[in-house]
């Protein structure tokens, strides 16, 4: 039987489509050579010396890993391209097929080795404690007992600090922010990989406390099925070490050390049998304290921020409706400003910007104020709509009975407007519960961040995701029930 040419073209097109979508089982190395591009996942916000904007051309990325990545692409006979991804979710993104490999200061750990393949090491790192001048006595992990210590979330340094059990760990999404808070006095020390400390820890007012400790390896991560790609990259790294190109790059970035010479003729150690992954129930039991702590933080931040939003929002609404033109205009400007700018930017300005003006807030206070000020703009519009929906005759009747303008507002108009604004205010409160996850950017560990920490540690995004979703539902659904009860009680008969 002969197929019609049109059917043949259709089948060929479907095969190409399946391969582009990652559904075909083509070998990744062959695919790289076919398309002429090697892609690697990295966090473009990770900073120096790994990856950063080129001072000579801000649109171009540079950094020692970036340069090595392009050399690896050259060795494979293709071009190289960076793909941005948040650092603590690089491995799940790799497994989804977002890029060919992970090349972003990825530390080799047993749990990661159970999920992905690692190349031969390309750098030997160590941990370094950095403190403010005069605090050099904190130069050991034991010396950091009961201290506030900043580090990069998801890193080996964070695991070391958490394992101590008596250190208040401040988790950051950037390598730069821990040193900023250390200078501001919000933390007592920073523990990060030595290459990071060499760039950001040698600033006026900061000092290295103690010698580097706990060495480890940086290596490139691959999907478990990409053994051929790993072998090709290993061979390319061998050539780059042998011809001295990697040593010259590391020297140029100021992170070369004598210990790196051991990698020139590096030989893999015998593979040790990897432990079987723990069942979800065991992981959940271990994660319960962190999840409960994150839940309590979410409740505290959300409730206090909503109280601030309601108080400020109602005041803004009254000023806009009944205030003099000048104050009404200023209230309108506030609403448009906070509704028209991202909450994330507002939090950054409050937490990291205000210290430049001499105003320094703790992370919890900054989170409540940031969320409260932002949601006050939305609440102001809800209450303004409710006030305008009350018939004008209600106020006129109250005034005719001898009430003052203020009494008419408090006893007649506001109670009637409350019935109208309950649904949108309830909706905003539920939204605030979820938006509270943004405060993790300023080191608070709330529920979503706790989920991310446990999921990235166990790679069980489904199980912990369902548990986290259930907790959020248990927090928000009672609010909906309460709102419905209030609506029924205030409904006119």
HELIX and SHEET records of a PDB file:
HELIX    1   1 UNK A    5  UNK A   20  1                                  16    
HELIX    2   2 UNK A   28  UNK A   35  1                                   8    
HELIX    3   3 UNK A   64  UNK A   75  1                                  12    
HELIX    4   4 UNK A   87  UNK A   89  5                                   3    
HELIX    5   5 UNK A   90  UNK A   96  1                                   7    
HELIX    6   6 UNK A  110  UNK A  113  1                                   4    
HELIX    7   7 UNK A  136  UNK A  138  5                                   3    
HELIX    8   8 UNK A  142  UNK A  144  5                                   3    
HELIX    9   9 UNK A  156  UNK A  164  1                                   9    
HELIX   10  10 UNK A  177  UNK A  184  1                                   8    
HELIX   11  11 UNK A  194  UNK A  200  1                                   7    
HELIX   12  12 UNK A  227  UNK A  242  1                                  16    
HELIX   13  13 UNK A  245  UNK A  252  1                                   8    
HELIX   14  14 UNK A  258  UNK A  263  5                                   6    
HELIX   15  15 UNK A  280  UNK A  322  1                                  43    
HELIX   16  16 UNK A  325  UNK A  339  1                                  15    
HELIX   17  17 UNK A  343  UNK A  348  1                                   6    
HELIX   18  18 UNK A  349  UNK A  353  3                                   5    
HELIX   19  19 UNK A  354  UNK A  357  5                                   4    
HELIX   20  20 UNK A  363  UNK A  389  1                                  27    
HELIX   21  21 UNK A  392  UNK A  400  1                                   9    
HELIX   22  22 UNK A  405  UNK A  408  1                                   4    
HELIX   23  23 UNK A  409  UNK A  413  3                                   5    
HELIX   24  24 UNK A  414  UNK A  435  1                                  22    
HELIX   25  25 UNK A  436  UNK A  442  5                                   7    
HELIX   26  26 UNK A  447  UNK A  458  1                                  12    
HELIX   27  27 UNK A  461  UNK A  490  1                                  30    
SHEET    1   A 3 UNK A  79  UNK A  84  0                                        
SHEET    2   A 3 UNK A  37  UNK A  42  1                                        
SHEET    3   A 3 UNK A 101  UNK A 102  1                                        
SHEET    1   B 2 UNK A  52  UNK A  54  0                                        
SHEET    2   B 2 UNK A  57  UNK A  62 -1                                        
SHEET    1   C 2 UNK A 117  UNK A 118  0                                        
SHEET    2   C 2 UNK A 221  UNK A 222 -1                                        
SHEET    1   D 5 UNK A 168  UNK A 172  0                                        
SHEET    2   D 5 UNK A 148  UNK A 152  1                                        
SHEET    3   D 5 UNK A 189  UNK A 193  1                                        
SHEET    4   D 5 UNK A 123  UNK A 132 -1                                        
SHEET    5   D 5 UNK A 206  UNK A 218 -1                                        
END                                                                             
